[in-house]
Amino acid sequence: MSPLRRGLLALVTVAVLWPAGNAVAAPPAGSGNAATPAAGDPASFASGLELPAAAGALAPNLRPGGLLSWLEPVATSTGSGHRLLFARPRGDGWAPPQPVVEGTDFFANWADLPAVVELPGGGLVASWLAQAGEDPYAYGIRLAVSKDGGESFAPVGWLHRDRSENEHGFVSLVPRRDAGAWAFWLDGGALDTGGAMQLHTATVLGPSGDTVTGEEVLDPRVCECCTTSAARTADGPVVVYRGRTESEIRDIRIVRRTGEGWSEPKTVADDAWRVSGCPVNGPAIDADGRRVVVAWFTGGEPGPRVRVAFSKDGGASFGRPFDVDSENPRGRVDVALLADGDAVVSWLGRGDEGSEVRLRRV
C-alpha cells in the first residue's frame, strides 16, 4: 500500500470513529506561525468509510498495509470480556472481520491500543494488553502469531521479561526486513526499585525463530503513559516517544538503530514543556527511505501547539520545527508521508462547537 493510501485510510478512520457531534475540519485561519505551509482543502481528501466493527467497539488501530484492528465487548461463560478482531481492505470496503483472541482479562482503554501487524513472508503478529495482577493498573503486553494469513492465531505469551505488577504498554511493532518485527514499549519493571518508566525494545519472531529475543533498555526515564510510534527507514528502525527529565521536562525524543547498535536518545525539538503528570499525548512518526516526519503536541511556552519536523537523514537530525495548530489544540496526533515529500497531519483541535478532527497537508 502506498504511503498516500495508508495515510488517508488512517485519517478517514479517525474521522469516522470519532463520536457524533465532532467534525473533520481544516485548521482555523491564522493558526501556526509564519513558517507554516498553507492548509490543503480537507474536502479533497477526507470522506466517510463504512467500517466493519459492531456497535460498542473501541480502540481502533489502522496499520500500514490497511490492517484495521479493534476491540468488541463480548459475554463469556465467566463474565463480560472483549474480543480482538481485525479486517483487511477489499475494494471500496472491508473483508469479513477475523477474530484474534477473546477473554475477560483485557485491559481495554481508549489510549493504549491493540495492533495486528503483517510480517515479512505473510505472517501476522498481534499485541494487546492483559491484566497481570490484582492491582487494576497491573497489566502487560500479550502476543499471538498467525502463520495462515489470520485464519488462526496461536498465543505466544508476554512480550516483556518483567512480570512485576506494574504497567507495561504503548507498544509499537515495526516489521523487520528479514523476519519478524521490532517491538518498542513502555516498561514499568524498574518502578518497584525506585526507577522510572523505561523505553524497551525486543525482536519478535526474528531470524532465530524464537518468540522474543534481545530485550534492551533504550531510555531509562520516559513519560509514563504517552504513546510510542515507530517506523522503518532505509537505515533501520526509529522510535519516537515522550521523554522525562529529572526536572519534569517532557519533550519528544528519538532513538535510531544504526550500524553500531541503538543510538542514544535525542530530543527532536527543545520545547521545554515542564509538566508534573503524564499528558497522555504521544508523538507520531512516518518514514520513506531516509525521509522522516514527526508530529507531536506540546504544552510548552508560548502555549499548546501541534508541531511537525522533517528529517532527510533517517532521523539523525531534524529541520526547524513549525506549528501546525497553535489555537489551543488537544493533540492526539498522527502523520503520514506522501509520495511527493509532503505529509498529512491529523489531530484533535478545538472548534466553536467542541472538538474537531483536523487534517493539514504540510
Backbone torsions as a table, in degrees:
resi	resn	phi	psi	omega
1	MET	NA	135.6	-178.1
2	SER	-68.8	155.1	175.3
3	PRO	-55.3	-35.9	-179.1
4	LEU	-63.4	-51.8	-177.6
5	ARG	-64.7	-38.5	177.7
6	ARG	-59.5	-46.5	-178.8
7	GLY	-65.3	-42.2	-178.5
8	LEU	-66.9	-39.9	177.6
9	LEU	-60.7	-43.6	-179.4
10	ALA	-62.2	-44.2	-178.1
11	LEU	-68.2	-41.3	178.9
12	VAL	-64.2	-39.9	179.3
13	THR	-61.3	-44.5	177.7
14	VAL	-58.2	-44.7	-177.0
15	ALA	-64.4	-43.5	-175.5
16	VAL	-71.4	-36.8	-176.1
17	LEU	-82.1	-9.8	179.9
18	TRP	-67.9	144.0	-176.3
19	PRO	-56.5	153.3	178.9
20	ALA	-57.4	144.9	179.8
21	GLY	100.6	-9.1	174.5
22	ASN	-103.4	165.8	-171.7
23	ALA	-136.5	157.6	168.6
24	VAL	-94.0	127.4	-173.1
25	ALA	-149.8	158.4	169.4
26	ALA	-76.2	157.7	176.8
27	PRO	-63.1	158.2	178.7
28	PRO	-66.0	151.5	177.2
29	ALA	-59.9	136.4	177.5
30	GLY	85.9	1.0	177.7
31	SER	-72.3	159.8	-179.5
32	GLY	81.6	-157.5	180.0
33	ASN	-133.0	-170.5	-174.0
34	ALA	-64.5	-22.1	-178.7
35	ALA	-86.7	-3.8	-176.0
36	THR	-78.0	127.2	176.5
37	PRO	-65.3	159.5	178.3
38	ALA	-66.6	147.1	179.3
39	ALA	-73.8	143.1	172.9
40	GLY	-78.5	168.7	178.2
41	ASP	-79.1	112.6	-176.4
42	PRO	-64.1	-28.4	-178.4
43	ALA	-66.1	-19.0	-177.8
44	SER	-80.3	-13.3	-178.8
45	PHE	-142.4	5.2	178.9
46	ALA	-115.0	125.2	178.0
47	SER	-151.1	162.0	-179.0
48	GLY	-71.1	153.5	178.9
49	LEU	-142.9	119.5	179.6
50	GLU	-63.6	130.9	-177.1
51	LEU	-107.7	153.8	-175.1
52	PRO	-86.8	1.4	-175.7
53	ALA	-75.9	147.9	178.6
54	ALA	-81.1	167.5	177.0
55	ALA	-59.4	140.5	-179.6
56	GLY	87.8	0.7	-179.5
57	ALA	-67.4	155.2	179.0
58	LEU	-148.1	172.9	175.0
59	ALA	58.8	50.2	177.2
60	PRO	-69.0	142.3	-179.6
61	ASN	-146.4	113.2	-179.5
62	LEU	-102.5	124.8	-175.0
63	ARG	-105.0	159.6	171.7
64	PRO	-52.8	137.0	-173.1
65	GLY	96.7	-10.3	174.7
66	GLY	92.2	4.3	178.5
67	LEU	-71.0	119.5	178.5
68	LEU	-106.7	125.7	176.2
69	SER	-120.3	157.1	180.0
70	TRP	-164.8	169.3	176.1
71	LEU	-110.2	143.8	172.6
72	GLU	-128.0	141.1	176.3
73	PRO	-70.3	142.4	178.2
74	VAL	-138.6	157.4	172.6
75	ALA	-102.4	128.0	179.4
76	THR	-116.3	175.4	-179.3
77	SER	-67.7	-18.6	-179.2
78	THR	-110.6	9.3	177.9
79	GLY	132.8	-169.4	-179.7
80	SER	-78.7	148.2	-179.1
81	GLY	-154.6	-156.8	-179.4
82	HIS	-140.0	157.9	174.2
83	ARG	-125.2	133.5	174.2
84	LEU	-94.5	126.0	179.1
85	LEU	-127.5	164.9	172.8
86	PHE	-146.7	161.2	177.1
87	ALA	-146.3	152.3	177.4
88	ARG	-105.6	151.7	174.1
89	PRO	-68.2	143.6	177.4
90	ARG	-143.6	112.3	-177.2
91	GLY	60.9	-126.9	177.9
92	ASP	-94.5	11.1	-178.8
93	GLY	-141.0	-137.8	-174.3
94	TRP	-134.7	148.3	168.9
95	ALA	-70.0	161.6	179.0
96	PRO	-56.7	141.6	179.2
97	PRO	-61.1	146.4	177.7
98	GLN	-121.4	133.2	-179.2
99	PRO	-78.6	148.5	175.0
100	VAL	-107.0	-55.0	-177.4
101	VAL	-161.4	155.5	171.7
102	GLU	-141.6	157.5	-179.4
103	GLY	176.2	-179.2	-178.2
104	THR	-104.5	2.1	-176.0
105	ASP	-107.0	14.4	176.7
106	PHE	-62.8	141.6	167.8
107	PHE	-100.4	83.9	-172.7
108	ALA	-90.0	131.1	179.7
109	ASN	-158.0	171.7	-174.5
110	TRP	-82.1	-20.0	-169.6
111	ALA	-98.2	-34.2	-172.2
112	ASP	-113.2	105.8	-163.3
113	LEU	-102.1	145.5	167.7
114	PRO	-66.3	168.0	178.9
115	ALA	-150.4	150.9	170.0
116	VAL	-127.3	123.5	-172.3
117	VAL	-126.1	136.7	177.9
118	GLU	-84.8	135.6	-177.2
119	LEU	-103.5	162.6	173.3
120	PRO	-56.4	134.5	-178.0
121	GLY	91.9	-4.2	173.7
122	GLY	98.5	-3.7	176.0
123	GLY	-72.4	169.0	178.9
124	LEU	-130.1	144.8	170.7
125	VAL	-125.9	135.7	179.7
126	ALA	-118.0	144.4	176.2
127	SER	-130.6	146.4	176.1
128	TRP	-157.7	166.9	-179.8
129	LEU	-96.0	139.1	178.1
130	ALA	-134.2	146.8	176.4
131	GLN	-60.2	141.9	-176.6
132	ALA	-129.2	22.7	179.6
133	GLY	169.2	-175.5	-178.1
134	GLU	-74.4	-32.7	178.4
135	ASP	-63.1	133.3	-178.4
136	PRO	-62.4	-20.7	178.5
137	TYR	-107.0	23.2	170.7
138	ALA	-97.5	107.2	-178.3
139	TYR	-149.7	160.6	-179.7
140	GLY	-141.4	-175.7	-174.3
141	ILE	-107.9	119.3	176.7
142	ARG	-98.5	153.0	178.6
143	LEU	-127.2	150.0	170.2
144	ALA	-141.7	151.7	-174.8
145	VAL	-128.9	140.8	173.7
146	SER	-120.0	134.2	176.4
147	LYS	-112.6	8.0	-178.5
148	ASP	-126.5	34.3	176.1
149	GLY	75.3	15.7	178.6
150	GLY	99.6	2.5	177.1
151	GLU	-66.4	-32.1	177.6
152	SER	-148.0	152.2	178.3
153	PHE	-127.3	139.6	176.2
154	ALA	-109.5	125.6	178.4
155	PRO	-67.6	142.1	-179.1
156	VAL	-125.5	7.6	172.5
157	GLY	95.8	-158.5	-175.7
158	TRP	-80.0	148.1	175.5
159	LEU	-75.1	-36.8	-169.3
160	HIS	-105.5	153.2	177.8
161	ARG	-71.1	-38.4	-174.8
162	ASP	-65.1	133.1	179.1
163	ARG	-117.8	15.7	179.7
164	SER	-67.4	158.5	-179.8
165	GLU	-83.7	67.4	178.2
166	ASN	-129.4	-175.5	-178.2
167	GLU	-88.5	134.1	173.6
168	HIS	-139.4	121.1	-176.7
169	GLY	-175.2	-161.0	-178.9
170	PHE	53.1	52.8	-177.4
171	VAL	-81.6	142.8	169.8
172	SER	-122.2	133.0	179.8
173	LEU	-115.4	130.3	179.9
174	VAL	-128.6	120.7	179.1
175	PRO	-58.7	137.3	172.6
176	ARG	-79.5	167.1	178.2
177	ARG	-76.3	-33.4	-175.1
178	ASP	-91.1	-58.5	-178.8
179	ALA	-161.6	148.7	175.3
180	GLY	74.3	-155.2	-175.2
181	ALA	-148.0	153.4	166.2
182	TRP	-83.5	139.2	174.7
183	ALA	-119.4	138.6	176.8
184	PHE	-130.5	136.5	-178.9
185	TRP	-156.4	166.0	173.9
186	LEU	-92.0	128.2	-172.9
187	ASP	-123.0	123.8	-178.5
188	GLY	-96.4	18.6	-176.1
189	GLY	-63.4	-23.3	-178.5
190	ALA	-88.7	-4.8	-174.0
191	LEU	-65.4	-34.4	-177.3
192	ASP	-69.5	-19.1	-178.7
193	THR	-109.0	21.2	176.6
194	GLY	87.6	5.2	178.2
195	GLY	-84.6	-170.3	-177.9
196	ALA	-115.4	172.2	169.8
197	MET	-61.8	139.5	-175.5
198	GLN	-123.3	157.9	170.5
199	LEU	-97.4	123.4	179.7
200	HIS	-116.5	161.3	172.1
201	THR	-139.1	158.2	173.9
202	ALA	-160.8	165.6	174.6
203	THR	-101.3	132.2	178.4
204	VAL	-107.5	122.9	177.4
205	LEU	54.3	48.8	-179.1
206	GLY	-76.5	-168.9	-176.6
207	PRO	-57.1	-27.9	180.0
208	SER	-70.4	-18.8	-177.8
209	GLY	88.1	-9.9	178.1
210	ASP	-70.7	154.8	-175.5
211	THR	-65.1	-56.1	-179.6
212	VAL	-135.8	127.2	-179.5
213	THR	-138.7	161.1	169.4
214	GLY	66.9	37.3	178.8
215	GLU	-66.0	132.2	-179.1
216	GLU	-138.9	154.9	171.3
217	VAL	-91.3	122.4	178.5
218	LEU	-94.6	-31.9	178.9
219	ASP	-149.1	122.2	-174.9
220	PRO	-80.7	-4.0	-179.3
221	ARG	-148.5	109.2	-177.5
222	VAL	-136.0	167.3	175.8
223	CYS	-63.6	142.5	-166.1
224	GLU	-74.8	-29.4	-170.2
225	CYS	-147.8	39.5	171.7
226	CYS	-106.0	142.1	-177.1
227	THR	-61.4	147.2	166.6
228	THR	-92.2	163.8	174.7
229	SER	-149.8	137.0	-174.7
230	ALA	-137.9	156.8	179.0
231	ALA	-151.1	168.3	177.9
232	ARG	-113.6	121.1	176.5
233	THR	-97.1	178.8	175.8
234	ALA	-64.1	-22.3	-179.0
235	ASP	-93.1	-15.8	-176.8
236	GLY	139.6	-176.5	-177.6
237	PRO	-73.3	151.5	174.7
238	VAL	-134.3	147.3	178.7
239	VAL	-134.7	137.7	174.8
240	VAL	-117.7	152.6	-173.8
241	TYR	-166.6	173.3	178.4
242	ARG	-97.8	120.8	179.0
243	GLY	-81.2	-179.8	178.7
244	ARG	-154.5	119.4	177.9
245	THR	-92.9	171.7	177.5
246	GLU	-61.9	-27.8	179.5
247	SER	-92.9	14.2	174.9
248	GLU	68.3	29.5	167.9
249	ILE	-81.0	125.4	-174.8
250	ARG	-123.0	76.2	178.2
251	ASP	-100.9	170.5	-175.0
252	ILE	-83.0	133.8	178.6
253	ARG	-120.4	161.8	177.1
254	ILE	-134.0	142.6	171.1
255	VAL	-126.5	136.9	-177.1
256	ARG	-121.8	150.8	170.4
257	ARG	-90.4	123.6	-179.4
258	THR	-120.0	-179.8	177.3
259	GLY	-64.0	-21.0	179.0
260	GLU	-97.1	2.4	-177.5
261	GLY	116.6	-152.5	-178.4
262	TRP	-83.5	137.5	178.1
263	SER	-73.8	164.7	170.3
264	GLU	-71.4	148.6	176.4
265	PRO	-58.2	140.0	-179.5
266	LYS	-134.7	138.2	179.1
267	THR	-75.4	131.9	178.5
268	VAL	-71.0	-42.6	178.1
269	ALA	-151.7	141.8	-177.7
270	ASP	-87.8	79.9	178.2
271	ASP	-79.0	-23.2	179.5
272	ALA	57.8	42.8	178.7
273	TRP	-82.4	109.9	177.5
274	ARG	-98.0	118.5	179.4
275	VAL	-146.5	134.5	-171.8
276	SER	-80.5	-17.3	179.5
277	GLY	-125.4	162.6	-178.7
278	CYS	-70.8	129.7	-179.3
279	PRO	-84.1	-2.2	-177.4
280	VAL	48.9	60.6	-171.2
281	ASN	-157.3	78.5	-174.0
282	GLY	-87.2	172.4	-179.3
283	PRO	-86.2	175.5	174.5
284	ALA	-136.8	147.7	-178.6
285	ILE	-137.3	149.7	169.7
286	ASP	-143.1	154.7	-177.1
287	ALA	-145.7	150.2	174.2
288	ASP	-146.2	107.4	-173.1
289	GLY	66.2	-121.8	177.2
290	ARG	-101.3	0.2	175.7
291	ARG	-80.8	132.4	-178.8
292	VAL	-136.2	141.1	173.0
293	VAL	-129.8	139.0	176.7
294	VAL	-126.7	134.4	174.8
295	ALA	-122.9	148.0	-178.5
296	TRP	-162.1	167.0	174.8
297	PHE	-107.2	142.6	172.0
298	THR	-137.7	147.6	174.1
299	GLY	-108.6	11.4	-179.4
300	GLY	-72.4	170.9	179.8
301	GLU	-60.2	138.7	13.4
302	PRO	-91.6	10.3	179.4
303	GLY	152.4	176.4	-178.8
304	PRO	-59.2	134.3	-178.5
305	ARG	-149.3	153.9	164.3
306	VAL	-103.3	129.3	-172.9
307	ARG	-125.2	159.3	179.7
308	VAL	-139.3	143.4	173.1
309	ALA	-141.8	145.7	-178.8
310	PHE	-114.1	150.8	175.0
311	SER	-130.3	143.4	176.6
312	LYS	-109.5	0.9	-175.8
313	ASP	-126.6	40.1	175.5
314	GLY	72.5	17.8	179.5
315	GLY	94.3	4.0	177.6
316	ALA	-67.4	-33.1	176.8
317	SER	-147.1	158.9	-179.0
318	PHE	-130.0	147.6	172.4
319	GLY	-71.5	176.1	-179.3
320	ARG	-61.8	127.2	179.1
321	PRO	-70.3	154.2	174.8
322	PHE	-133.7	158.9	-176.7
323	ASP	-86.5	132.7	175.1
324	VAL	-93.9	-36.6	177.8
325	ASP	-148.1	121.0	177.2
326	SER	-118.7	18.5	-179.3
327	GLU	-97.2	54.9	176.3
328	ASN	57.8	49.6	179.6
329	PRO	-70.5	163.8	176.6
330	ARG	-88.7	-25.4	-180.0
331	GLY	102.2	-129.3	-178.1
332	ARG	56.6	59.6	-169.0
333	VAL	-85.4	159.4	164.3
334	ASP	-146.5	162.3	-176.8
335	VAL	-153.7	147.6	177.2
336	ALA	-142.7	132.8	174.7
337	LEU	-76.4	144.2	175.6
338	LEU	-103.8	162.7	-175.6
339	ALA	-63.6	-27.0	-177.5
340	ASP	-87.1	4.1	178.9
341	GLY	99.9	-16.2	174.3
342	ASP	-74.9	176.9	175.2
343	ALA	-138.0	156.8	172.2
344	VAL	-113.4	126.5	179.3
345	VAL	-108.9	138.3	171.6
346	SER	-121.2	149.1	178.5
347	TRP	-163.6	170.0	178.0
348	LEU	-99.0	113.6	179.7
349	GLY	-106.0	-176.3	179.1
350	ARG	-117.5	125.7	177.3
351	GLY	-115.6	-176.5	-179.0
352	ASP	-64.5	-27.0	-176.7
353	GLU	-111.7	18.9	178.2
354	GLY	121.0	-152.7	-176.3
355	SER	-74.6	147.6	177.6
356	GLU	-134.0	137.7	167.7
357	VAL	-82.2	118.7	-174.9
358	ARG	-113.3	147.9	178.5
359	LEU	-127.0	143.5	174.5
360	ARG	-148.9	135.1	172.5
361	ARG	-88.7	130.7	-176.7
362	VAL	-130.3	NA	NA
